Amino acid sequence: MEARRVSFTRSMYPDMSHIGGIGYRLVIGVPNVLRWRANRFRRPTADPEPSTTWPPTRFMPTGHTQEEGPMYQLSHHARFDTEIEHLWHAFTQPESLASWLWPDEATEATIDLRVGGAWRAAAPNLDIAVGGRYTLTEEPNRLAFTWNWDGEAAVTQVSVEFTGIGLVLEHHGFSCAESRDSHIEGWRDCLGRLPRFLGRVRHE
C-alpha cells in the first residue's frame, strides 16, 4: 500500500484514514501539520506495508494545567502480535533499540538498565541524538525514562507499559502543544519501524 499524506484538522477527529497501514484516532484536534523535530528526520522511504503485527494505533494528545503552568502530553496505544519479552528487549537492548528507533543504519545506543542509569541513542547521519536516565525498570512490564535532545534544555518523561498484546506509550512534560504535536509525528515514525524489527526477531 502506498503511503498517503493527510492534513490533520480539528474537524477530522475522531476517525482517520490509514496512513501506511497505521490507523489514527485523535481525541482532540491538533494543528494541520504534525512535524517531528525536523522533517528531514522522517523515514526516507515508504512506511512499512500493512501487517497483522500492526493493527490500528490510537494517538491521544492531551493537556492539563498544573500550578506551575500548562503541561501537555501524548499517549500511544499500539498492538503487536509478539511476545511481551520481545517488546521489552526492543526498548532495553542497545542493538535492538538502535535497529528500529531511527532510519539510520549507523544509529548507536548505550543503555545502563537500572533506576538512575543513563541511556543514549545517536544517529550520526541524521545529526541527532537523545538521552536521559531511567526512572523505572520493571521487567518485562513497565519502563520509564527521561528524554532530552542533545543541545536542548527541555527534559520530558516517557513511560511504556508492555501489556502482553502490545504497548501503551506516554510522553509527557511538554511546555506547549506544538512541541507535543511534533513528537506525535516522531513516535509514529519510530513505532512504524518496530513491526519489521519484531518480524526479524521471530524468525531468528
C-alpha positions, -999 to +999 in steps of 0.1 A: +000+000+000+014+034-009+016+058+020-007+088+017-002+122+033-032+136+052-037+170+068-050+168+103-077+193+111-100+198+141-130+186+121-113+153+113-112+136+147-123+111+159-116+088+130-088+090+105-080+071+073-050+047+072-015+061+065+010+034+056-012+008+073-014+026+106-049+037+118-053+070+135-078+083+161-073+118+176-092+125+208-087+163+204-078+185+175-042+192+165-026+216+140-029+208+103+008+198+100+024+174+125+061+177+125+089+157+141+119+176+154+126+184+118+111+170+086+145+157+074+144+131+101+114+113+087+117+079+071+131+085+036+112+056+021+077+043+022+063+033+055+062-005+063+035-024+045+003-032+064+008-062+087-012-081+113+016-072+137+005-035+135-033-031+139-047+004+143-030+026+168-047+054+187-029+087+192-043+108+221-028+142+226-040+157+259-032+187+280-037+197+316-028+226+339-005+224+369+004+250+394+035+260+375+016+263+342+001+243+314+017+209+307+010+187+276+013+150+270+006+124+244-004+087+246+001+060+220-018+027+222-003+001+198-010-036+194+016-061+183+014-098+176+046-108+195+058-119+229+060-094+257+097-102+262+104-092+225+089-058+231+108-053+263+141-062+246+133-039+217+134-010+242+161-022+266+188-038+245+212-014+228+215-032+195+177-037+193+168-001+201+193+012+176+179-010+148+144+005+148+144+039+165+156+059+135+161+053+098+199+055+100+218+022+099+247+039+118+225+046+148+241+035+181+226+032+215+240+028+250+219+015+279+225+012+316+193-005+325+187+004+362+170+032+380+193+062+377+212+046+348+218+065+317+207+058+281+215+075+248+208+070+211+226+088+184+222+088+146+253+104+131+239+105+095+209+125+107+229+146+132+205+139+161+209+124+195+187+120+225+193+106+260+182+105+296+180+084+327+158+055+338+133+063+365+115+029+365+125-006+353+101-034+360+109-062+335+090-071+314+060-049+321+069-012+327+097+011+317+101+049+323+129+073+315+137+110+309+140+123+274+165+151+265+175+161+230+212+169+226+216+207+226+183+214+242+174+223+277+139+208+279+136+174+297+104+154+292+094+120+305+085+088+287+067+058+302+060+025+284+037-003+296+040-036+279+006-053+281+011-087+265-008-077+234+011-045+227+022-014+245+010+019+259+035+047+255+030+081+272+053+111+267+046+140+290+060+172+303+058+193+272+055+230+278+035+237+247+011+219+224+033+225+194+062+205+210+039+177+220+023+175+185+058+173+168+065+143+189+033+126+178+047+125+143+081+114+156+067+085+176+045+075+147+076+071+125+096+053+152+070+028+162+062+023+125+096+007+121+091-016+151+070-044+133+098-050+109+122-055+137+099-078+156+094-098+124+131-104+122+132-115+159+105-141+154+125-157+126+158-159+144 
